[in-house]
Amino acid sequence: MAREIFTLKQAAEHIHLQANELKHFAQRGEIEAFERNGEWFFEHRALDEWAQRDMLATGKKQLAARHREMMDENRKAEKKEWGVSNLFDLTSVSLCVTAKAKAGILRDMTDLAVKSGHVNDPDALFKELVAREEAAPTAIGQGVALLHPRFHDPYLFDETFIAYGRAERPVFFGAPNGEATRHFFLVCSTDHSIHMHILARLAMLAHGTDLMEKLDEATESEKIISIITEAESDYKT
């Protein structure tokens, strides 16, 4: 597969960053890029992977700003389906994930996603989830991890969806504050821009609402989607 190369301007627009800010990251060697005749260039696949890591590692203030920008773009494009609650399906929701360590969680969440019928290559998905965690943990605090493949390869899925699993016992998953993680969202997307929107949206719901407390209290899988829908409808962007 040929590599798609972005200019600095194209790359900045693609991942919702100011061009000067992205250039500074490249100059410091924090993102894979190369300079030619004074111009910076970015490989699409590597850029997407870095953007995913940066999204989850950024501070709440910066995350909120990016989320607002994405929401504004959705409104300008008159997109009606800008939420994430419609991406959950009961077949891929579980309140009894039994694994007690990271590898087991990744395997259980892969199996849960497969139940949706939209995963084309379960083994590849699992390997990508492992690679993502090895690159940087997807736990963001609040007892939440936003699992996703390290590299965004649309062929993995035939449509975009989110699987949700609640561990029977919280697992140490690399959260920045050292707390254990109980709630696992597996983001399965066929489009990078939608993927980034989902990450930002879920992170904002986790940090800006009482969603996690309500998910902790849920006793039936059937209630999960309605809890997420309610939290999203109440959230002020």
N, C-alpha and C positions, 0 to 999 in steps of 0.2 A: 504494500500500500504506500503510495507517494505521500511524503510529508507535506502538510499544508503550513505555509509560513505566513505570519502576520507582520505587518509593519508596527511600529510603536503605537500609532494612532489607532489602527485596527484592533490591536491587542488590548489597549486601554478601554476602548468602547465595548469589546467583547466581555470583559470581566468587571465592568463598572468601576474603574479606577481612573483617577486623573493621570494623564500621560507622564507628567513630571514625576509623580509618585512611583509609577511603574518603572520609569527609567532609573530612579534611584535604587530600587530593588535590584534591577539588572546590574547596575554599576557595582553594587556591593556583593554581587554573586549570590544573592538570595533566591534568584529565579534563573532557570536555564534560558539563556539568550546569547546572541552573538552580534557583534558590531562590525559594520562594513561601511567604509567611506563616511564615517561619522553618523551613520544611521543604525538604529537598533532593530533587530528582528527576533521573532519568537515563534517557536514551533507549537502548532495548535494543541497537540495532545499533551505536551509537557506544560503548556500554559494552563490548560484546564485542570490538570492535576494539582498544580501549585495554587490555583484560585480556590479549589475546594478546601485545601489545607488552611489557606489564609482566612477563608470565610469563618471557619470554626475556631480559629485561634485569635481572631480580632476581639477587641474590647466591645462591651455592650453599646457604647455610644457610637462607635464606628459601624457596628453591625446594624444598629437602628437606622443610621444614615443610608447605608446600602439598601436596606429593606425598603425604606421610603422611596428611594430612587427607582427600584424595581417596580413598586406599586404604581408610581407615577407613570412609568412607561406602559404598564398594563392598562391603566385608565386611558392614556392617550391613544392607545391602540384599540380602545373600546372592547377589551377582552372581558367577558363576563365571568369566565371560570378562572379567577385569579387565586382562589383559595386552594387548600390542600385536603380538606375533609372529604371531598368527593373522590379522592384517590385511594381511599381505604375500602377494603372488601372483607366481609366477615370470614371468608375462607382463609385469609392470611392474617388473622388476629388471634392471639393466644394469651391467656393469663397464667399459663403453667409451663413456662420455659424452665426446664429442670437442670440445665447445665450449671456447673459450679465454677467454671474457669473460662477465660476468653475464647480459647479454641472451640470449646464445646458450645458456647453462645453463638459463635459464627456459624458452626455447623447447624445448630437448631434453627437459627434465623434463615439460613439458606433453605432448609427443608420447609420452613413455614412459607417462604416466598414461592417455592415450587408449587405449593398447593393452589396458588392463584391460577395456574395454567399458563402464565405469561413468561416463564423463564425458559429460554431456549437452550441454555447450556449450564446446568447446575454446578458441574465441577469447575468450570471457568469462573462462575460467580463466586464460589467459595474461595478459590485461589486469589481472586481480585480483592475480596474482603480481607483476607489475611495480609496481602501485600499492602493494603491501605493502612491497616493497624500497625504494621511494621514501620511504615513511613512516618506515621504520627497517629496517636489515638484519636478516635472520633467522639470520645466522651467529652461533654461540654459543661459538666456540673449539673446541679438540680436533679441528680440521679438519672440523667439522660445521655444516651449515645445515639448519634445519627450515622448509622452504618451506611456505607456505599462503596462501590468498586473504586480502586485506586485510579484507574483510567476509565474515562467515559467512552465505552464502546456500545453504541446503540444496538448492535446485533444481539446482545445478551438478552434482550426483552422484546416482546412484540407489542407492548404498550406500557405506558408509564403508570406505576402504582406504588403504594407504600405498604409494607408489612409492619405490623406492630407486635412485639412480644414483651411480656412482663415476666421477669425472672422470679421464681419462687423464693430465691434468696439473692440479695444484692451481691454483685460481683465487682471486684476491683478491676477497673477497665481503663485506667490511666487518666482519670479526670484531673483537671489542673489543680483542684483543691484537695486531691487525695481521697475524696469520698467515694464510696461504692456506687455502682450503677445498677438500676433495676429496670429502667424503661428503655427498650431498644426499638428504634425506628429504622427500618431498612429501606432506603430510597432507591427505587429501581426506575430509572428514567431513560427514555429514548432520545432526549434532547438536552443539550448542555445548558441552555438558558433556563429551561424549566427546572432542571436539576438544581441549579444555583438558587433559583427562586424558592424551591422547596426547602433547601437547607436553611436559607435565611428565615423563611416563614416559620418553620418548626423551631428554630433557635429562639425566635422572638416569642413564640407561644410558650416555650419552656421557661424563659426568663421573665416574661412580662404578664403572665396570667397565673391563675391557680389550677391550671390544667394538670400538673403533675400530682397535686394533692388529690384531685378528683380521680385520676387514674389509679392512684394508690388505694383508694377506697372502693373501687369498682369490684363487684363480686361476680359479674356475668360478662362474658365476651361480647354479648349482644349490645351492651351498654357503651362499649368503647367508642364506637363511631359517633354515637349521639353526643357523648361527652366532648369529643374533639370538635364536632360541628358547633356545639354551643359555645365552647371556648373561642373558637374562631369568629363566630358571629358577634360575640361580645367584645372582641379585641379591637381597640381603637388604633388605627394605623396613622 
